[in-house]
């Protein structure tokens, strides 16, 4: 089962763009990169040359002595006689390219040669090349068009359930005209959104779920297996000589930093405390976090000192929250009962931080830079974004909850500047007291 993905359109645009460079698709492991690239390649090219440097490390030898295209394809042809290299009809796919830095350097040669298209992909772009490779290894030369891919967002999730653009146009219309979504559709979208919260956006998890009568137990087990793989990945990373990239102490810190994301979100202020990572000095603890960020396993949300645009200039670099890059990973950190609690709306007092995490997931997948605002005075806003030219406060309410801090900020434009407010919660589209209220499931539509 192939799920339609947004990267499909991005690759089509890339191919049609005159003067494009080889594409480099970066993203977390198992987000669907390889499947989408192969699907695109098979639809647009007669010959597809697929090389996975993790599975077939011998292929690295084709790039050792020369980066000239003729030398590369000649060597590859001997490694696999089934490969066919025909001008304008062949595309090469270099998968797990971080395991062959020289293959990434060869992208410049392929760009200048112009006979073949190339798409490279990897989940750990930067880990081997930038941090841990041979001292004299040249850096990537910029001859690549970088595309980023994440796990499925809620819109892609809806596509997988059969809701095409024509069906979703009704939601867009309601949002654009600030009118409530018809109640039967509203209830159905709420149900689907809870399902998305429970199983997340990994294509393999969703495929298992759909092919087994929507079995949450199987999906949950697959998610726990994915977490096991994510935490085990640092031990698998090797340099060009086949040596381990990370010591046992580094691996332990990375795994501990990963686990702390779930526990920190349950704290009152949800701030990630770096010092709680077990072992190592401050720099080594930060290295563990950097691994998670570079591997696209997690993302940071900084506190800001003020609400003026651009928000990035006010980021407080030592004050941040960490979120998993897929909501399913957070849910799978808990017992299976959490799924039944979400679907039946019986989570209780912990509902707030889970819903804050799903909003962070949605904003992250919509490529919206986000921050939060928290002062010692007690003012606290869940998220702050730039939206339509305004600094916009985002309040996340599991039910109806008040927005006292946001109201205080909005009532003092002389001090905080003019800001807008959007409140996401368990209700329909509405507008009151200078606040737009939206159901969670419409976050993706807000940035169309």
ROTI-38972 format. One record per residue (C-alpha): residue number from 1; x, y, z. Coordinates in Angstrom, 1 decimal, decimal comma. Example, Ala and Ser with C-alpha at 12.3 -4.5 7.8 and 13.67 -1.06 7.14 Angstrom:
% ROTI-38972
- 1|12,3|-4,5|7,8
- 2|13,7|-1,1|7,1
//
This chain:
% ROTI-38972
- 1|0,0|0,0|0,0
- 2|1,5|3,3|-1,1
- 3|0,4|6,4|0,8
- 4|0,3|9,7|-1,1
- 5|2,8|12,1|0,5
- 6|3,6|15,8|0,1
- 7|7,1|15,0|-1,0
- 8|5,5|13,6|-4,2
- 9|4,7|17,1|-5,4
- 10|8,0|18,5|-4,2
- 11|9,9|15,9|-6,3
- 12|7,8|16,6|-9,3
- 13|8,5|20,4|-9,0
- 14|12,2|19,6|-8,5
- 15|12,4|17,6|-11,7
- 16|10,6|20,2|-13,8
- 17|12,8|23,1|-12,5
- 18|15,4|24,1|-15,0
- 19|19,0|24,0|-13,8
- 20|18,2|21,9|-10,8
- 21|20,9|20,1|-8,8
- 22|20,7|16,5|-7,6
- 23|18,1|16,2|-4,8
- 24|19,0|15,4|-1,2
- 25|16,0|14,1|0,8
- 26|16,7|14,3|4,5
- 27|14,5|13,1|7,3
- 28|14,0|10,8|10,3
- 29|14,4|7,0|9,7
- 30|11,3|5,2|8,5
- 31|9,3|8,3|7,6
- 32|8,8|6,9|4,1
- 33|11,7|8,5|2,2
- 34|12,8|5,5|0,2
- 35|9,3|4,4|-0,7
- 36|8,3|7,8|-1,9
- 37|11,6|8,3|-3,9
- 38|11,3|4,8|-5,5
- 39|7,6|5,5|-6,4
- 40|8,6|8,8|-8,0
- 41|11,5|7,3|-9,9
- 42|9,5|4,4|-11,3
- 43|6,9|6,8|-12,7
- 44|9,3|9,1|-14,4
- 45|12,3|7,0|-15,5
- 46|12,8|3,9|-17,6
- 47|15,9|2,8|-15,6
- 48|16,2|3,1|-11,8
- 49|19,6|2,5|-10,3
- 50|19,1|2,0|-6,5
- 51|22,1|1,8|-4,1
- 52|21,8|1,5|-0,4
- 53|25,2|2,2|1,2
- 54|24,1|0,7|4,5
- 55|22,9|-2,6|3,0
- 56|25,6|-2,9|0,3
- 57|28,7|-1,1|1,7
- 58|30,9|-2,6|-1,1
- 59|29,2|0,0|-3,4
- 60|31,3|2,7|-1,6
- 61|34,3|1,5|-3,6
- 62|32,9|3,0|-6,8
- 63|33,6|6,4|-5,3
- 64|37,0|5,8|-3,7
- 65|39,4|6,6|-6,5
- 66|37,6|9,1|-8,8
- 67|34,5|11,2|-8,7
- 68|34,2|11,4|-12,4
- 69|30,8|10,2|-13,6
- 70|32,2|7,8|-16,2
- 71|34,4|6,1|-13,6
- 72|31,6|5,8|-11,1
- 73|29,1|4,3|-13,5
- 74|31,7|2,0|-15,0
- 75|32,5|0,6|-11,5
- 76|28,8|0,3|-10,5
- 77|28,1|-1,6|-13,7
- 78|30,6|-4,3|-12,6
- 79|29,2|-4,5|-9,2
- 80|25,7|-5,0|-10,6
- 81|25,4|-5,9|-14,3
- 82|21,7|-5,3|-14,2
- 83|22,2|-1,5|-13,9
- 84|21,5|0,4|-17,1
- 85|22,9|3,9|-17,6
- 86|21,1|5,7|-20,5
- 87|21,3|9,4|-21,0
- 88|18,1|11,2|-19,9
- 89|16,4|7,9|-19,1
- 90|18,2|6,8|-15,9
- 91|17,9|8,1|-12,4
- 92|20,3|7,0|-9,6
- 93|19,1|6,7|-6,0
- 94|21,8|6,9|-3,3
- 95|20,1|5,8|-0,1
- 96|21,7|6,2|3,3
- 97|24,2|8,5|1,7
- 98|25,6|9,6|5,1
- 99|27,4|6,2|5,1
- 100|29,3|7,2|1,9
- 101|30,5|10,9|2,2
- 102|32,3|10,7|-1,2
- 103|29,0|9,7|-2,9
- 104|27,6|12,9|-1,6
- 105|30,6|14,8|-2,9
- 106|30,0|13,2|-6,3
- 107|26,7|15,0|-6,6
- 108|28,6|18,0|-8,0
- 109|30,0|15,8|-10,8
- 110|26,6|14,4|-11,7
- 111|25,2|18,0|-11,8
- 112|27,9|19,1|-14,2
- 113|27,7|15,9|-16,3
- 114|23,9|16,4|-16,8
- 115|23,3|12,9|-18,3
- 116|21,6|11,3|-15,3
- 117|19,3|12,5|-12,5
- 118|20,3|11,7|-8,9
- 119|18,3|11,6|-5,7
- 120|20,2|11,0|-2,5
- 121|18,6|10,4|0,8
- 122|19,6|9,8|4,4
- 123|18,4|9,9|8,0
- 124|21,6|11,0|9,6
- 125|22,8|13,7|7,3
- 126|25,5|15,6|9,2
- 127|26,4|13,0|11,8
- 128|29,1|11,1|9,8
- 129|30,1|13,9|7,4
- 130|30,2|16,9|9,7
- 131|31,1|15,4|13,1
- 132|32,8|12,0|13,0
- 133|34,2|11,3|9,5
- 134|37,9|11,2|8,5
- 135|39,7|14,4|9,4
- 136|40,7|15,2|5,8
- 137|37,3|14,4|4,3
- 138|36,1|17,5|2,2
- 139|32,8|19,0|3,1
- 140|29,7|18,7|0,9
- 141|29,9|21,3|-1,9
- 142|26,4|22,6|-2,1
- 143|25,6|21,0|-5,4
- 144|22,3|19,6|-4,1
- 145|18,7|20,7|-3,7
- 146|17,7|19,8|-0,2
- 147|14,2|18,5|0,5
- 148|13,0|17,7|4,0
- 149|10,6|14,9|4,9
- 150|8,9|14,1|8,2
- 151|6,5|11,5|9,3
- 152|3,0|11,9|8,0
- 153|1,0|15,0|9,1
- 154|-2,7|14,9|9,8
- 155|-3,6|15,9|6,2
- 156|-1,5|13,0|4,8
- 157|-3,1|10,8|7,4
- 158|-6,5|11,8|6,1
- 159|-5,5|11,0|2,5
- 160|-4,6|7,5|3,7
- 161|-8,1|7,1|5,0
- 162|-9,6|8,2|1,6
- 163|-10,2|11,9|2,3
- 164|-9,0|13,5|-0,9
- 165|-8,7|17,2|-1,5
- 166|-12,3|17,5|-2,8
- 167|-13,6|16,2|0,5
- 168|-11,2|18,4|2,6
- 169|-12,3|21,5|0,7
- 170|-15,3|21,8|3,0
- 171|-13,0|22,2|6,0
- 172|-10,9|24,8|4,2
- 173|-14,1|26,7|3,3
- 174|-15,3|26,6|6,9
- 175|-11,9|27,9|8,2
- 176|-11,6|30,6|5,6
- 177|-15,1|31,9|6,3
- 178|-14,9|31,4|10,0
- 179|-18,1|29,3|10,2
- 180|-18,5|26,1|12,2
- 181|-17,8|22,7|10,6
- 182|-21,1|20,8|10,3
- 183|-21,6|18,8|13,4
- 184|-21,5|15,2|11,9
- 185|-18,3|16,1|10,0
- 186|-16,9|17,8|13,1
- 187|-17,4|14,7|15,2
- 188|-15,9|12,4|12,6
- 189|-12,8|14,7|12,3
- 190|-12,4|14,7|16,1
- 191|-12,5|10,9|16,1
- 192|-9,9|10,6|13,3
- 193|-7,7|13,2|15,0
- 194|-7,7|11,1|18,2
- 195|-6,6|8,1|16,1
- 196|-3,8|10,1|14,7
- 197|-2,7|11,1|18,2
- 198|-2,7|7,4|19,3
- 199|-0,7|6,0|16,4
- 200|1,2|8,9|15,0
- 201|2,5|9,4|11,4
- 202|4,9|6,6|10,7
- 203|3,7|5,0|7,4
- 204|4,6|1,5|8,5
- 205|2,5|1,9|11,7
- 206|-0,4|3,2|9,8
- 207|-0,2|0,5|7,2
- 208|-0,2|-2,2|9,9
- 209|-3,2|-0,4|11,5
- 210|-5,3|-0,2|8,4
- 211|-4,4|-3,7|7,1
- 212|-5,4|-5,3|10,5
- 213|-8,9|-4,0|11,0
- 214|-7,6|-0,8|12,8
- 215|-5,9|-2,8|15,5
- 216|-4,5|-0,3|18,0
- 217|-2,6|-3,0|19,9
- 218|-0,5|-4,0|16,8
- 219|0,2|-0,3|16,1
- 220|1,3|0,3|19,6
- 221|3,7|-2,7|19,5
- 222|5,1|-1,4|16,3
- 223|5,7|2,0|17,8
- 224|7,5|0,5|20,8
- 225|9,7|-1,5|18,3
- 226|10,5|1,8|16,5
- 227|11,5|3,4|19,8
- 228|13,8|0,4|20,4
- 229|15,4|1,0|17,0
- 230|15,7|4,7|17,5
- 231|17,5|4,3|20,8
- 232|19,7|1,6|19,3
- 233|20,8|3,5|16,3
- 234|23,8|5,3|17,8
- 235|25,4|2,0|18,4
- 236|25,1|1,1|14,7
- 237|26,8|4,3|13,3
- 238|30,2|3,6|11,8
- 239|32,9|5,8|10,3
- 240|34,6|5,3|6,9
- 241|36,9|2,7|8,5
- 242|34,0|0,7|10,0
- 243|34,7|1,9|13,5
- 244|32,0|2,8|16,0
- 245|31,2|6,5|15,9
- 246|30,0|6,6|19,5
- 247|31,4|5,3|22,8
- 248|29,3|3,4|25,2
- 249|29,1|6,5|27,4
- 250|28,0|8,7|24,5
- 251|25,3|6,1|23,6
- 252|24,1|6,0|27,1
- 253|23,8|9,8|27,3
- 254|21,9|9,9|24,0
- 255|19,4|7,3|25,2
- 256|19,0|9,1|28,5
- 257|18,4|12,4|26,7
- 258|15,8|10,7|24,6
- 259|13,9|9,3|27,6
- 260|14,0|12,7|29,4
- 261|11,8|14,3|26,7
- 262|8,7|12,4|27,8
- 263|9,3|13,1|31,5
- 264|10,1|16,8|31,0
- 265|6,9|17,4|29,2
- 266|5,1|16,3|32,3
- 267|6,7|18,9|34,5
- 268|4,9|22,1|35,4
- 269|6,8|24,3|33,0
- 270|7,7|21,5|30,5
- 271|11,2|23,0|30,2
- 272|13,9|20,5|29,3
- 273|16,7|20,5|31,9
- 274|20,0|19,5|30,3
- 275|21,7|18,9|33,7
- 276|19,3|15,9|34,3
- 277|21,0|13,9|31,6
- 278|23,1|11,3|33,4
- 279|26,8|11,4|33,0
- 280|29,3|13,7|31,2
- 281|30,0|17,4|31,4
- 282|27,8|20,2|30,1
- 283|29,2|20,0|26,5
- 284|28,8|16,2|26,4
- 285|25,2|16,4|27,6
- 286|24,6|19,0|24,9
- 287|26,2|16,7|22,3
- 288|23,6|14,0|23,2
- 289|20,8|16,5|22,5
- 290|22,5|17,6|19,2
- 291|22,5|13,9|18,1
- 292|18,7|13,8|18,6
- 293|18,2|17,0|16,7
- 294|20,6|16,0|13,8
- 295|18,9|12,7|13,5
- 296|15,5|14,5|13,3
- 297|14,3|12,5|16,3
- 298|13,4|15,6|18,3
- 299|13,0|19,3|17,9
- 300|13,5|22,4|20,1
- 301|11,1|25,1|21,0
- 302|12,8|28,1|22,6
- 303|11,4|30,5|25,1
- 304|11,5|34,1|23,8
- 305|12,4|37,2|25,8
- 306|9,9|39,4|23,9
- 307|7,1|39,0|21,4
- 308|8,4|41,2|18,7
- 309|9,0|39,9|15,2
- 310|11,3|38,3|14,2
- 311|10,8|36,0|17,1
- 312|14,1|34,2|16,4
- 313|16,0|37,3|17,6
- 314|14,4|36,9|21,1
- 315|15,1|33,2|21,5
- 316|16,6|32,3|24,9
- 317|19,1|29,6|23,8
- 318|19,4|27,9|27,3
- 319|15,7|27,9|27,9
- 320|13,8|25,4|25,7
- 321|11,4|22,5|25,5
- 322|12,1|19,3|23,5
- 323|9,5|17,4|21,7
- 324|9,6|14,1|19,8
- 325|9,2|14,6|16,1
- 326|6,2|12,3|16,0
- 327|3,4|12,2|18,5
- 328|3,3|8,4|18,3
- 329|6,7|8,2|19,9
- 330|5,4|10,1|22,9
- 331|2,3|7,9|23,3
- 332|4,3|4,7|23,0
- 333|6,4|5,8|25,9
- 334|3,4|5,1|28,1
- 335|1,3|2,0|28,8
- 336|-1,1|0,8|26,1
- 337|-4,0|2,0|28,3
- 338|-3,2|5,6|27,2
- 339|-4,8|4,9|23,8
- 340|-8,1|3,9|25,3
- 341|-8,0|6,9|27,6
- 342|-7,4|9,2|24,6
- 343|-10,2|7,7|22,5
- 344|-12,6|7,8|25,5
- 345|-11,5|11,2|26,7
- 346|-10,6|9,9|30,2
- 347|-6,9|11,0|30,5
- 348|-7,5|13,3|33,4
- 349|-5,1|15,9|34,6
- 350|-2,3|14,8|32,2
- 351|-4,4|15,7|29,2
- 352|-2,9|19,2|28,9
- 353|0,7|18,3|28,1
- 354|-0,3|15,5|25,7
- 355|-2,5|18,0|23,8
- 356|0,3|20,5|23,8
- 357|2,6|17,9|22,3
- 358|0,2|17,1|19,5
- 359|-0,1|20,8|18,7
- 360|3,7|21,0|18,6
- 361|3,7|18,0|16,3
- 362|1,3|19,7|13,9
- 363|3,1|23,0|13,8
- 364|6,5|21,2|13,3
- 365|5,1|19,2|10,4
- 366|3,7|22,3|8,9
- 367|7,2|23,8|9,0
- 368|6,1|26,6|11,3
- 369|8,9|28,0|13,5
- 370|7,5|28,0|17,0
- 371|8,5|29,4|20,3
- 372|6,9|29,8|23,7
- 373|6,6|32,7|26,2
- 374|7,2|32,3|29,9
- 375|8,1|34,9|32,5
- 376|8,9|34,6|36,2
- 377|5,9|36,9|36,8
- 378|3,6|34,0|36,0
- 379|2,8|34,9|32,4
- 380|2,9|31,8|30,2
- 381|1,8|31,1|26,7
- 382|2,0|27,6|25,1
- 383|3,4|28,7|21,8
- 384|4,1|31,9|19,8
- 385|4,4|31,9|16,0
- 386|4,6|34,5|13,3
- 387|1,3|34,3|11,3
- 388|0,2|36,7|8,6
- 389|2,6|39,4|9,7
- 390|1,7|39,3|13,4
- 391|3,2|37,7|16,4
- 392|0,5|35,2|17,3
- 393|-0,1|33,5|20,6
- 394|-1,2|29,9|20,5
- 395|-3,1|28,6|23,5
- 396|-3,8|24,8|23,8
- 397|-6,7|23,9|26,0
- 398|-7,7|20,2|26,6
- 399|-11,2|21,4|27,3
- 400|-12,3|25,1|27,6
- 401|-9,7|26,6|30,0
- 402|-9,1|30,3|30,3
- 403|-6,4|32,2|28,5
- 404|-5,5|34,7|31,3
- 405|-1,9|35,2|30,3
- 406|-2,8|35,9|26,7
- 407|-5,5|38,3|27,6
- 408|-3,1|40,2|29,8
- 409|-0,6|40,4|26,9
- 410|-3,2|41,6|24,5
- 411|-4,5|44,3|26,8
- 412|-1,0|45,9|27,0
- 413|0,0|46,5|23,4
- 414|2,2|49,4|24,6
- 415|4,4|46,9|26,4
- 416|4,1|43,7|24,3
- 417|3,2|45,1|21,0
- 418|0,1|44,2|18,9
- 419|-0,4|40,4|18,9
- 420|-3,1|38,0|17,7
- 421|-4,5|35,0|19,6
- 422|-5,6|31,5|18,4
- 423|-7,0|29,0|20,8
- 424|-7,0|25,3|19,9
- 425|-9,3|23,1|21,9
- 426|-12,2|20,6|22,0
- 427|-14,7|22,9|20,2
- 428|-15,7|24,1|16,7
- 429|-14,6|27,2|14,8
- 430|-15,5|30,4|16,5
- 431|-14,5|34,0|17,2
- 432|-15,0|35,9|20,4
- 433|-13,1|38,6|22,4
- 434|-10,4|39,0|19,7
- 435|-9,7|35,2|19,9
- 436|-10,1|32,7|17,1
- 437|-11,1|29,3|18,5
- 438|-10,3|26,2|16,3
- 439|-10,6|22,5|16,7
- 440|-7,2|20,7|16,9
- 441|-7,8|18,9|13,7
- 442|-7,7|22,1|11,6
- 443|-4,1|23,1|12,5
- 444|-2,9|21,7|9,2
- 445|-5,4|23,7|7,2
- 446|-4,4|27,0|8,9
- 447|-1,1|27,1|6,9
- 448|-2,4|26,0|3,5
//
